[in-house]
Amino acid sequence: MRFPEKGKTYSINEGNYIKFPNGVKKYIKFCQEEDSSTSRPYTSRYIGSLVADFHRNLLKGGIYLYPSTASHPQGKLRLLYECNPMAFLAEQAGGKASDGKERILDIIPESLHQRRSFFVGNRHMVEDVERFIREYPDA
């Protein structure tokens, strides 16, 4: 099983938009802009279940985003038993998984319940959100 070549869906709880880092906010706006050369706007689909959202994006192409927020500056998903398994599956399927700055599977755990921001899906979509996070850092 492989991710489709191009993704057209982004999955994020936009109800927390005001609390997201600047780069993630800019990426969401990028996803919503019209641009026929990149098949945008992308479709927003968020079930609220990591596994269900990941599965749909694996089948149809897309990205799942769970960034840090003001109330969870390290992110909310657990590195060892949420992020790592999905990152492994994504990479086996030709996708990518990142915390926005670093490959998830390269992060050395410091504690059992360590939390992290999480971006997983089509390689080019994850690379796009990483670029936005680099280009639009928080003040």
N, CA, C and O atoms as a GROMACS GRO file, in nm:
protein
  556
    1MET      N    1   0.085  -0.117   0.000
    1MET     CA    2   0.000   0.000   0.000
    1MET      C    3   0.090   0.124   0.000
    1MET      O    4   0.188   0.130   0.074
    2ARG      N    5   0.056   0.222  -0.084
    2ARG     CA    6   0.134   0.345  -0.098
    2ARG      C    7   0.041   0.466  -0.093
    2ARG      O    8  -0.075   0.459  -0.133
    3PHE      N    9   0.094   0.577  -0.044
    3PHE     CA   10   0.021   0.703  -0.055
    3PHE      C   11   0.008   0.736  -0.204
    3PHE      O   12   0.100   0.708  -0.280
    4PRO      N   13  -0.104   0.794  -0.246
    4PRO     CA   14  -0.112   0.843  -0.384
    4PRO      C   15  -0.003   0.947  -0.408
    4PRO      O   16   0.050   1.006  -0.314
    5GLU      N   17   0.031   0.969  -0.534
    5GLU     CA   18   0.137   1.064  -0.569
    5GLU      C   19   0.108   1.204  -0.514
    5GLU      O   20   0.198   1.271  -0.463
    6LYS      N   21  -0.018   1.247  -0.524
    6LYS     CA   22  -0.055   1.380  -0.475
    6LYS      C   23  -0.169   1.368  -0.375
    6LYS      O   24  -0.260   1.286  -0.391
    7GLY      N   25  -0.163   1.451  -0.273
    7GLY     CA   26  -0.270   1.456  -0.174
    7GLY      C   27  -0.357   1.579  -0.196
    7GLY      O   28  -0.310   1.681  -0.246
    8LYS      N   29  -0.483   1.567  -0.159
    8LYS     CA   30  -0.576   1.678  -0.176
    8LYS      C   31  -0.657   1.707  -0.050
    8LYS      O   32  -0.752   1.785  -0.052
    9THR      N   33  -0.618   1.643   0.062
    9THR     CA   34  -0.694   1.656   0.186
    9THR      C   35  -0.602   1.697   0.299
    9THR      O   36  -0.490   1.647   0.310
   10TYR      N   37  -0.650   1.788   0.384
   10TYR     CA   38  -0.577   1.818   0.507
   10TYR      C   39  -0.671   1.793   0.624
   10TYR      O   40  -0.789   1.827   0.619
   11SER      N   41  -0.616   1.734   0.730
   11SER     CA   42  -0.695   1.695   0.847
   11SER      C   43  -0.638   1.762   0.971
   11SER      O   44  -0.527   1.730   1.015
   12ILE      N   45  -0.714   1.855   1.027
   12ILE     CA   46  -0.670   1.927   1.146
   12ILE      C   47  -0.794   1.981   1.217
   12ILE      O   48  -0.893   2.014   1.152
   13ASN      N   49  -0.788   1.991   1.348
   13ASN     CA   50  -0.897   2.049   1.425
   13ASN      C   51  -0.884   2.202   1.416
   13ASN      O   52  -0.814   2.264   1.496
   14GLU      N   53  -0.953   2.259   1.319
   14GLU     CA   54  -0.941   2.403   1.296
   14GLU      C   55  -1.005   2.486   1.407
   14GLU      O   56  -0.990   2.609   1.409
   15GLY      N   57  -1.077   2.422   1.498
   15GLY     CA   58  -1.133   2.492   1.613
   15GLY      C   59  -1.025   2.549   1.704
   15GLY      O   60  -1.051   2.642   1.781
   16ASN      N   61  -0.904   2.496   1.695
   16ASN     CA   62  -0.791   2.545   1.776
   16ASN      C   63  -0.702   2.641   1.698
   16ASN      O   64  -0.591   2.671   1.742
   17TYR      N   65  -0.748   2.688   1.583
   17TYR     CA   66  -0.668   2.770   1.493
   17TYR      C   67  -0.597   2.885   1.564
   17TYR      O   68  -0.478   2.908   1.542
   18ILE      N   69  -0.668   2.956   1.649
   18ILE     CA   70  -0.612   3.075   1.715
   18ILE      C   71  -0.490   3.040   1.801
   18ILE      O   72  -0.406   3.127   1.827
   19LYS      N   73  -0.480   2.914   1.845
   19LYS     CA   74  -0.370   2.871   1.933
   19LYS      C   75  -0.252   2.811   1.857
   19LYS      O   76  -0.150   2.778   1.918
   20PHE      N   77  -0.265   2.796   1.725
   20PHE     CA   78  -0.160   2.730   1.646
   20PHE      C   79  -0.040   2.823   1.624
   20PHE      O   80  -0.054   2.945   1.628
   21PRO      N   81   0.078   2.764   1.601
   21PRO     CA   82   0.195   2.844   1.562
   21PRO      C   83   0.170   2.914   1.428
   21PRO      O   84   0.090   2.868   1.347
   22ASN      N   85   0.240   3.026   1.406
   22ASN     CA   86   0.221   3.105   1.284
   22ASN      C   87   0.238   3.023   1.156
   22ASN      O   88   0.159   3.035   1.064
   23GLY      N   89   0.341   2.939   1.151
   23GLY     CA   90   0.366   2.860   1.032
   23GLY      C   91   0.251   2.766   0.998
   23GLY      O   92   0.220   2.746   0.881
   24VAL      N   93   0.188   2.709   1.099
   24VAL     CA   94   0.074   2.619   1.076
   24VAL      C   95  -0.046   2.700   1.027
   24VAL      O   96  -0.118   2.655   0.938
   25LYS      N   97  -0.068   2.817   1.085
   25LYS     CA   98  -0.177   2.903   1.038
   25LYS      C   99  -0.158   2.938   0.891
   25LYS      O  100  -0.253   2.932   0.812
   26LYS      N  101  -0.036   2.975   0.854
   26LYS     CA  102  -0.008   3.009   0.714
   26LYS      C  103  -0.029   2.888   0.623
   26LYS      O  104  -0.079   2.902   0.512
   27TYR      N  105   0.010   2.768   0.670
   27TYR     CA  106  -0.009   2.647   0.590
   27TYR      C  107  -0.158   2.620   0.569
   27TYR      O  108  -0.198   2.582   0.459
   28ILE      N  109  -0.239   2.638   0.671
   28ILE     CA  110  -0.384   2.617   0.656
   28ILE      C  111  -0.440   2.712   0.551
   28ILE      O  112  -0.518   2.670   0.466
   29LYS      N  113  -0.400   2.838   0.556
   29LYS     CA  114  -0.446   2.935   0.455
   29LYS      C  115  -0.398   2.894   0.316
   29LYS      O  116  -0.472   2.908   0.218
   30PHE      N  117  -0.276   2.843   0.305
   30PHE     CA  118  -0.223   2.791   0.179
   30PHE      C  119  -0.313   2.679   0.127
   30PHE      O  120  -0.344   2.674   0.008
   31CYS      N  121  -0.354   2.589   0.215
   31CYS     CA  122  -0.440   2.477   0.176
   31CYS      C  123  -0.575   2.525   0.124
   31CYS      O  124  -0.638   2.458   0.041
   32GLN      N  125  -0.621   2.640   0.172
   32GLN     CA  126  -0.752   2.692   0.137
   32GLN      C  127  -0.751   2.781   0.013
   32GLN      O  128  -0.857   2.812  -0.042
   33GLU      N  129  -0.633   2.823  -0.032
   33GLU     CA  130  -0.622   2.911  -0.149
   33GLU      C  131  -0.650   2.836  -0.278
   33GLU      O  132  -0.620   2.717  -0.290
   34GLU      N  133  -0.707   2.907  -0.373
   34GLU     CA  134  -0.729   2.847  -0.505
   34GLU      C  135  -0.602   2.857  -0.587
   34GLU      O  136  -0.541   2.963  -0.598
   35ASP      N  137  -0.562   2.745  -0.646
   35ASP     CA  138  -0.446   2.737  -0.734
   35ASP      C  139  -0.459   2.609  -0.815
   35ASP      O  140  -0.431   2.500  -0.765
   36SER      N  141  -0.502   2.622  -0.939
   36SER     CA  142  -0.528   2.503  -1.021
   36SER      C  143  -0.402   2.422  -1.049
   36SER      O  144  -0.411   2.302  -1.071
   37SER      N  145  -0.285   2.486  -1.049
   37SER     CA  146  -0.162   2.411  -1.078
   37SER      C  147  -0.126   2.313  -0.966
   37SER      O  148  -0.055   2.215  -0.990
   38THR      N  149  -0.176   2.337  -0.845
   38THR     CA  150  -0.149   2.246  -0.732
   38THR      C  151  -0.277   2.180  -0.681
   38THR      O  152  -0.278   2.123  -0.571
   39SER      N  153  -0.385   2.187  -0.759
   39SER     CA  154  -0.514   2.127  -0.722
   39SER      C  155  -0.569   2.181  -0.591
   39SER      O  156  -0.637   2.110  -0.517
   40ARG      N  157  -0.539   2.306  -0.561
   40ARG     CA  158  -0.594   2.368  -0.442
   40ARG      C  159  -0.716   2.450  -0.480
   40ARG      O  160  -0.725   2.498  -0.593
   41PRO      N  161  -0.809   2.467  -0.389
   41PRO     CA  162  -0.798   2.440  -0.246
   41PRO      C  163  -0.808   2.291  -0.216
   41PRO      O  164  -0.876   2.215  -0.286
   42TYR      N  165  -0.738   2.251  -0.110
   42TYR     CA  166  -0.749   2.114  -0.062
   42TYR      C  167  -0.879   2.100   0.016
   42TYR      O  168  -0.936   2.199   0.064
   43THR      N  169  -0.924   1.979   0.028
   43THR     CA  170  -1.044   1.949   0.105
   43THR      C  171  -1.008   1.931   0.251
   43THR      O  172  -0.909   1.866   0.284
   44SER      N  173  -1.087   1.990   0.339
   44SER     CA  174  -1.066   1.973   0.483
   44SER      C  175  -1.154   1.858   0.532
   44SER      O  176  -1.276   1.862   0.516
   45ARG      N  177  -1.092   1.758   0.591
   45ARG     CA  178  -1.165   1.644   0.649
   45ARG      C  179  -1.099   1.610   0.781
   45ARG      O  180  -0.982   1.573   0.785
   46TYR      N  181  -1.175   1.621   0.890
   46TYR     CA  182  -1.121   1.590   1.022
   46TYR      C  183  -1.225   1.512   1.100
   46TYR      O  184  -1.332   1.565   1.133
   47ILE      N  185  -1.195   1.387   1.130
   47ILE     CA  186  -1.286   1.302   1.206
   47ILE      C  187  -1.260   1.318   1.355
   47ILE      O  188  -1.353   1.307   1.436
   48GLY      N  189  -1.135   1.343   1.392
   48GLY     CA  190  -1.100   1.354   1.533
   48GLY      C  191  -1.037   1.227   1.586
   48GLY      O  192  -1.012   1.214   1.706
   49SER      N  193  -1.011   1.133   1.497
   49SER     CA  194  -0.946   1.007   1.533
   49SER      C  195  -0.819   0.995   1.449
   49SER      O  196  -0.826   0.992   1.326
   50LEU      N  197  -0.705   0.989   1.514
   50LEU     CA  198  -0.577   0.980   1.443
   50LEU      C  199  -0.578   0.864   1.344
   50LEU      O  200  -0.541   0.882   1.228
   51VAL      N  201  -0.620   0.747   1.387
   51VAL     CA  202  -0.616   0.629   1.301
   51VAL      C  203  -0.710   0.644   1.182
   51VAL      O  204  -0.672   0.614   1.069
   52ALA      N  205  -0.832   0.690   1.206
   52ALA     CA  206  -0.929   0.704   1.096
   52ALA      C  207  -0.885   0.811   0.996
   52ALA      O  208  -0.892   0.790   0.876
   53ASP      N  209  -0.838   0.925   1.047
   53ASP     CA  210  -0.791   1.032   0.957
   53ASP      C  211  -0.668   0.987   0.879
   53ASP      O  212  -0.658   1.013   0.759
   54PHE      N  213  -0.575   0.920   0.947
   54PHE     CA  214  -0.455   0.870   0.879
   54PHE      C  215  -0.493   0.770   0.770
   54PHE      O  216  -0.440   0.775   0.659
   55HIS      N  217  -0.584   0.678   0.802
   55HIS     CA  218  -0.625   0.575   0.705
   55HIS      C  219  -0.685   0.638   0.580
   55HIS      O  220  -0.651   0.600   0.468
   56ARG      N  221  -0.776   0.734   0.598
   56ARG     CA  222  -0.836   0.801   0.482
   56ARG      C  223  -0.729   0.871   0.399
   56ARG      O  224  -0.730   0.864   0.276
   57ASN      N  225  -0.636   0.940   0.467
   57ASN     CA  226  -0.532   1.012   0.394
   57ASN      C  227  -0.435   0.917   0.324
   57ASN      O  228  -0.381   0.949   0.219
   58LEU      N  229  -0.413   0.800   0.382
   58LEU     CA  230  -0.330   0.698   0.317
   58LEU      C  231  -0.397   0.649   0.189
   58LEU      O  232  -0.330   0.632   0.087
   59LEU      N  233  -0.526   0.627   0.194
   59LEU     CA  234  -0.598   0.577   0.076
   59LEU      C  235  -0.616   0.684  -0.031
   59LEU      O  236  -0.597   0.656  -0.149
   60LYS      N  237  -0.652   0.806   0.009
   60LYS     CA  238  -0.689   0.910  -0.087
   60LYS      C  239  -0.582   1.016  -0.107
   60LYS      O  240  -0.587   1.092  -0.203
   61GLY      N  241  -0.484   1.022  -0.016
   61GLY     CA  242  -0.379   1.123  -0.024
   61GLY      C  243  -0.412   1.244   0.060
   61GLY      O  244  -0.517   1.305   0.044
   62GLY      N  245  -0.322   1.278   0.150
   62GLY     CA  246  -0.345   1.394   0.234
   62GLY      C  247  -0.248   1.401   0.349
   62GLY      O  248  -0.153   1.323   0.358
   63ILE      N  249  -0.272   1.497   0.437
   63ILE     CA  250  -0.187   1.519   0.554
   63ILE      C  251  -0.272   1.532   0.678
   63ILE      O  252  -0.380   1.593   0.676
   64TYR      N  253  -0.223   1.474   0.787
   64TYR     CA  254  -0.284   1.488   0.919
   64TYR      C  255  -0.193   1.579   1.000
   64TYR      O  256  -0.072   1.558   1.006
   65LEU      N  257  -0.252   1.681   1.061
   65LEU     CA  258  -0.173   1.778   1.138
   65LEU      C  259  -0.224   1.784   1.281
   65LEU      O  260  -0.344   1.799   1.305
   66TYR      N  261  -0.134   1.772   1.376
   66TYR     CA  262  -0.166   1.794   1.518
   66TYR      C  263  -0.053   1.877   1.577
   66TYR      O  264   0.038   1.823   1.640
   67PRO      N  265  -0.059   2.010   1.556
   67PRO     CA  266   0.051   2.097   1.600
   67PRO      C  267   0.045   2.125   1.750
   67PRO      O  268  -0.051   2.091   1.819
   68SER      N  269   0.150   2.187   1.797
   68SER     CA  270   0.150   2.237   1.934
   68SER      C  271   0.048   2.350   1.944
   68SER      O  272   0.011   2.410   1.843
   69THR      N  273   0.005   2.378   2.065
   69THR     CA  274  -0.084   2.492   2.090
   69THR      C  275  -0.030   2.565   2.213
   69THR      O  276   0.064   2.519   2.277
   70ALA      N  277  -0.090   2.677   2.245
   70ALA     CA  278  -0.048   2.752   2.363
   70ALA      C  279  -0.061   2.667   2.489
   70ALA      O  280   0.023   2.674   2.578
   71SER      N  281  -0.166   2.586   2.497
   71SER     CA  282  -0.188   2.503   2.616
   71SER      C  283  -0.108   2.373   2.614
   71SER      O  284  -0.092   2.309   2.718
   72HIS      N  285  -0.058   2.332   2.498
   72HIS     CA  286   0.024   2.211   2.484
   72HIS      C  287   0.146   2.244   2.396
   72HIS      O  288   0.152   2.202   2.281
   73PRO      N  289   0.243   2.319   2.450
   73PRO     CA  290   0.356   2.366   2.369
   73PRO      C  291   0.444   2.256   2.312
   73PRO      O  292   0.514   2.279   2.214
   74GLN      N  293   0.443   2.137   2.370
   74GLN     CA  294   0.521   2.025   2.316
   74GLN      C  295   0.437   1.939   2.221
   74GLN      O  296   0.488   1.843   2.164
   75GLY      N  297   0.310   1.974   2.202
   75GLY     CA  298   0.220   1.891   2.126
   75GLY      C  299   0.139   1.804   2.220
   75GLY      O  300   0.162   1.805   2.341
   76LYS      N  301   0.045   1.730   2.166
   76LYS     CA  302  -0.044   1.652   2.252
   76LYS      C  303  -0.034   1.502   2.229
   76LYS      O  304  -0.062   1.424   2.320
   77LEU      N  305   0.005   1.460   2.110
   77LEU     CA  306   0.011   1.316   2.082
   77LEU      C  307   0.136   1.256   2.144
   77LEU      O  308   0.242   1.319   2.149
   78ARG      N  309   0.124   1.132   2.190
   78ARG     CA  310   0.236   1.063   2.255
   78ARG      C  311   0.330   1.006   2.150
   78ARG      O  312   0.289   0.934   2.059
   79LEU      N  313   0.456   1.038   2.166
   79LEU     CA  314   0.560   0.998   2.070
   79LEU      C  315   0.569   0.847   2.054
   79LEU      O  316   0.565   0.797   1.942
   80LEU      N  317   0.580   0.774   2.164
   80LEU     CA  318   0.608   0.631   2.156
   80LEU      C  319   0.494   0.546   2.103
   80LEU      O  320   0.517   0.452   2.027
   81TYR      N  321   0.371   0.578   2.141
   81TYR     CA  322   0.263   0.487   2.104
   81TYR      C  323   0.152   0.551   2.021
   81TYR      O  324   0.048   0.489   2.000
   82GLU      N  325   0.172   0.673   1.974
   82GLU     CA  326   0.082   0.731   1.875
   82GLU      C  327   0.162   0.776   1.752
   82GLU      O  328   0.135   0.731   1.640
   83CYS      N  329   0.259   0.863   1.773
   83CYS     CA  330   0.336   0.917   1.660
   83CYS      C  331   0.424   0.812   1.592
   83CYS      O  332   0.420   0.797   1.470
   84ASN      N  333   0.504   0.740   1.669
   84ASN     CA  334   0.599   0.645   1.609
   84ASN      C  335   0.532   0.537   1.524
   84ASN      O  336   0.577   0.512   1.413
   85PRO      N  337   0.425   0.471   1.572
   85PRO     CA  338   0.364   0.367   1.487
   85PRO      C  339   0.310   0.424   1.355
   85PRO      O  340   0.326   0.363   1.249
   86MET      N  341   0.245   0.541   1.362
   86MET     CA  342   0.191   0.601   1.239
   86MET      C  343   0.304   0.649   1.148
   86MET      O  344   0.293   0.638   1.025
   87ALA      N  345   0.411   0.700   1.206
   87ALA     CA  346   0.526   0.744   1.127
   87ALA      C  347   0.588   0.626   1.053
   87ALA      O  348   0.623   0.638   0.935
   88PHE      N  349   0.601   0.514   1.120
   88PHE     CA  350   0.657   0.395   1.057
   88PHE      C  351   0.571   0.351   0.938
   88PHE      O  352   0.622   0.324   0.830
   89LEU      N  353   0.439   0.345   0.959
   89LEU     CA  354   0.348   0.306   0.851
   89LEU      C  355   0.356   0.405   0.735
   89LEU      O  356   0.361   0.366   0.618
   90ALA      N  357   0.358   0.534   0.767
   90ALA     CA  358   0.363   0.637   0.662
   90ALA      C  359   0.488   0.622   0.578
   90ALA      O  360   0.482   0.628   0.455
   91GLU      N  361   0.602   0.603   0.642
   91GLU     CA  362   0.727   0.592   0.567
   91GLU      C  363   0.730   0.465   0.483
   91GLU      O  364   0.784   0.466   0.372
   92GLN      N  365   0.674   0.357   0.532
   92GLN     CA  366   0.667   0.233   0.454
   92GLN      C  367   0.579   0.251   0.331
   92GLN      O  368   0.596   0.182   0.230
   93ALA      N  369   0.483   0.345   0.340
   93ALA     CA  370   0.391   0.371   0.230
   93ALA      C  371   0.436   0.488   0.143
   93ALA      O  372   0.359   0.536   0.060
   94GLY      N  373   0.560   0.534   0.161
   94GLY     CA  374   0.614   0.641   0.077
   94GLY      C  375   0.583   0.780   0.127
   94GLY      O  376   0.610   0.878   0.057
   95GLY      N  377   0.528   0.792   0.248
   95GLY     CA  378   0.496   0.922   0.304
   95GLY      C  379   0.605   0.972   0.397
   95GLY      O  380   0.718   0.924   0.393
   96LYS      N  381   0.568   1.067   0.480
   96LYS     CA  382   0.665   1.129   0.571
   96LYS      C  383   0.594   1.165   0.700
   96LYS      O  384   0.474   1.193   0.701
   97ALA      N  385   0.670   1.165   0.810
   97ALA     CA  386   0.616   1.206   0.940
   97ALA      C  387   0.719   1.293   1.011
   97ALA      O  388   0.838   1.261   1.013
   98SER      N  389   0.672   1.403   1.068
   98SER     CA  390   0.761   1.503   1.125
   98SER      C  391   0.694   1.570   1.244
   98SER      O  392   0.572   1.565   1.258
   99ASP      N  393   0.774   1.633   1.329
   99ASP     CA  394   0.717   1.718   1.434
   99ASP      C  395   0.717   1.865   1.386
   99ASP      O  396   0.693   1.956   1.464
  100GLY      N  397   0.744   1.884   1.259
  100GLY     CA  398   0.753   2.017   1.201
  100GLY      C  399   0.896   2.061   1.178
  100GLY      O  400   0.922   2.151   1.098
  101LYS      N  401   0.988   1.997   1.249
  101LYS     CA  402   1.129   2.032   1.238
  101LYS      C  403   1.217   1.910   1.218
  101LYS      O  404   1.325   1.919   1.159
  102GLU      N  405   1.172   1.796   1.266
  102GLU     CA  406   1.256   1.678   1.269
  102GLU      C  407   1.173   1.553   1.238
  102GLU      O  408   1.056   1.544   1.273
  103ARG      N  409   1.237   1.457   1.173
  103ARG     CA  410   1.173   1.329   1.142
  103ARG      C  411   1.134   1.260   1.273
  103ARG      O  412   1.215   1.247   1.364
  104ILE      N  413   1.009   1.218   1.282
  104ILE     CA  414   0.958   1.156   1.405
  104ILE      C  415   1.042   1.036   1.448
  104ILE      O  416   1.074   1.023   1.566
  105LEU      N  417   1.078   0.949   1.354
  105LEU     CA  418   1.150   0.828   1.390
  105LEU      C  419   1.296   0.854   1.430
  105LEU      O  420   1.365   0.762   1.473
  106ASP      N  421   1.343   0.978   1.416
  106ASP     CA  422   1.478   1.015   1.460
  106ASP      C  423   1.480   1.071   1.602
  106ASP      O  424   1.587   1.092   1.659
  107ILE      N  425   1.363   1.096   1.658
  107ILE     CA  426   1.355   1.157   1.791
  107ILE      C  427   1.381   1.049   1.896
  107ILE      O  428   1.313   0.946   1.899
  108ILE      N  429   1.477   1.073   1.981
  108ILE     CA  430   1.509   0.979   2.089
  108ILE      C  431   1.418   1.011   2.208
  108ILE      O  432   1.424   1.121   2.263
  109PRO      N  433   1.333   0.916   2.246
  109PRO     CA  434   1.239   0.941   2.357
  109PRO      C  435   1.312   0.969   2.488
  109PRO      O  436   1.415   0.908   2.519
  110GLU      N  437   1.256   1.062   2.564
  110GLU     CA  438   1.311   1.096   2.695
  110GLU      C  439   1.223   1.044   2.808
  110GLU      O  440   1.268   1.031   2.922
  111SER      N  441   1.097   1.014   2.775
  111SER     CA  442   1.006   0.960   2.876
  111SER      C  443   0.898   0.878   2.806
  111SER      O  444   0.873   0.894   2.687
  112LEU      N  445   0.834   0.791   2.882
  112LEU     CA  446   0.734   0.700   2.826
  112LEU      C  447   0.617   0.774   2.763
  112LEU      O  448   0.569   0.735   2.657
  113HIS      N  449   0.570   0.879   2.828
  113HIS     CA  450   0.451   0.950   2.781
  113HIS      C  451   0.485   1.083   2.714
  113HIS      O  452   0.401   1.173   2.709
  114GLN      N  453   0.606   1.096   2.664
  114GLN     CA  454   0.651   1.219   2.598
  114GLN      C  455   0.555   1.256   2.485
  114GLN      O  456   0.511   1.170   2.409
  115ARG      N  457   0.525   1.384   2.475
  115ARG     CA  458   0.432   1.434   2.373
  115ARG      C  459   0.509   1.509   2.265
  115ARG      O  460   0.620   1.558   2.287
  116ARG      N  461   0.444   1.518   2.148
  116ARG     CA  462   0.510   1.583   2.035
  116ARG      C  463   0.405   1.638   1.940
  116ARG      O  464   0.294   1.585   1.933
  117SER      N  465   0.439   1.744   1.867
  117SER     CA  466   0.359   1.787   1.752
  117SER      C  467   0.372   1.679   1.647
  117SER      O  468   0.470   1.605   1.646
  118PHE      N  469   0.273   1.668   1.558
  118PHE     CA  470   0.275   1.557   1.463
  118PHE      C  471   0.214   1.599   1.330
  118PHE      O  472   0.102   1.649   1.324
  119PHE      N  473   0.290   1.576   1.224
  119PHE     CA  474   0.246   1.601   1.087
  119PHE      C  475   0.281   1.476   1.007
  119PHE      O  476   0.397   1.437   1.000
  120VAL      N  477   0.181   1.413   0.946
  120VAL     CA  478   0.206   1.286   0.877
  120VAL      C  479   0.119   1.279   0.752
  120VAL      O  480   0.003   1.320   0.752
  121GLY      N  481   0.176   1.226   0.644
  121GLY     CA  482   0.099   1.208   0.522
  121GLY      C  483   0.187   1.207   0.399
  121GLY      O  484   0.302   1.164   0.403
  122ASN      N  485   0.130   1.255   0.288
  122ASN     CA  486   0.205   1.263   0.164
  122ASN      C  487   0.334   1.342   0.185
  122ASN      O  488   0.334   1.446   0.250
  123ARG      N  489   0.442   1.290   0.132
  123ARG     CA  490   0.574   1.350   0.153
  123ARG      C  491   0.575   1.500   0.120
  123ARG      O  492   0.622   1.580   0.200
  124HIS      N  493   0.524   1.537   0.003
  124HIS     CA  494   0.533   1.679  -0.038
  124HIS      C  495   0.449   1.768   0.054
  124HIS      O  496   0.485   1.884   0.075
  125MET      N  497   0.339   1.717   0.107
  125MET     CA  498   0.255   1.798   0.196
  125MET      C  499   0.324   1.820   0.331
  125MET      O  500   0.319   1.930   0.386
  126VAL      N  501   0.388   1.717   0.383
  126VAL     CA  502   0.461   1.731   0.509
  126VAL      C  503   0.580   1.826   0.489
  126VAL      O  504   0.608   1.908   0.576
  127GLU      N  505   0.648   1.814   0.376
  127GLU     CA  506   0.759   1.906   0.348
  127GLU      C  507   0.710   2.049   0.334
  127GLU      O  508   0.780   2.142   0.374
  128ASP      N  509   0.591   2.068   0.279
  128ASP     CA  510   0.534   2.204   0.270
  128ASP      C  511   0.509   2.262   0.409
  128ASP      O  512   0.546   2.377   0.434
  129VAL      N  513   0.447   2.186   0.498
  129VAL     CA  514   0.420   2.240   0.632
  129VAL      C  515   0.550   2.265   0.708
  129VAL      O  516   0.558   2.361   0.784
  130GLU      N  517   0.651   2.182   0.689
  130GLU     CA  518   0.782   2.208   0.751
  130GLU      C  519   0.841   2.340   0.701
  130GLU      O  520   0.898   2.417   0.778
  131ARG      N  521   0.827   2.364   0.571
  131ARG     CA  522   0.878   2.489   0.513
  131ARG      C  523   0.804   2.610   0.571
  131ARG      O  524   0.867   2.711   0.604
  132PHE      N  525   0.672   2.601   0.584
  132PHE     CA  526   0.595   2.710   0.643
  132PHE      C  527   0.636   2.735   0.788
  132PHE      O  528   0.645   2.850   0.830
  133ILE      N  529   0.661   2.630   0.864
  133ILE     CA  530   0.703   2.645   1.003
  133ILE      C  531   0.839   2.714   1.011
  133ILE      O  532   0.862   2.797   1.099
  134ARG      N  533   0.929   2.681   0.919
  134ARG     CA  534   1.062   2.746   0.914
  134ARG      C  535   1.050   2.893   0.873
  134ARG      O  536   1.114   2.980   0.932
  135GLU      N  537   0.967   2.920   0.772
  135GLU     CA  538   0.959   3.055   0.716
  135GLU      C  539   0.877   3.152   0.800
  135GLU      O  540   0.896   3.273   0.790
  136TYR      N  541   0.786   3.100   0.883
  136TYR     CA  542   0.700   3.186   0.964
  136TYR      C  543   0.709   3.147   1.112
  136TYR      O  544   0.612   3.097   1.168
  137PRO      N  545   0.824   3.169   1.173
  137PRO     CA  546   0.839   3.131   1.315
  137PRO      C  547   0.755   3.222   1.404
  137PRO      O  548   0.719   3.334   1.365
  138ASP      N  549   0.724   3.174   1.522
  138ASP     CA  550   0.653   3.257   1.619
  138ASP      C  551   0.747   3.365   1.669
  138ASP      O  552   0.868   3.345   1.679
  139ALA      N  553   0.690   3.480   1.700
  139ALA     CA  554   0.772   3.593   1.747
  139ALA      C  555   0.831   3.569   1.884
  139ALA      O  556   0.902   3.655   1.936
   0.00000   0.00000   0.00000
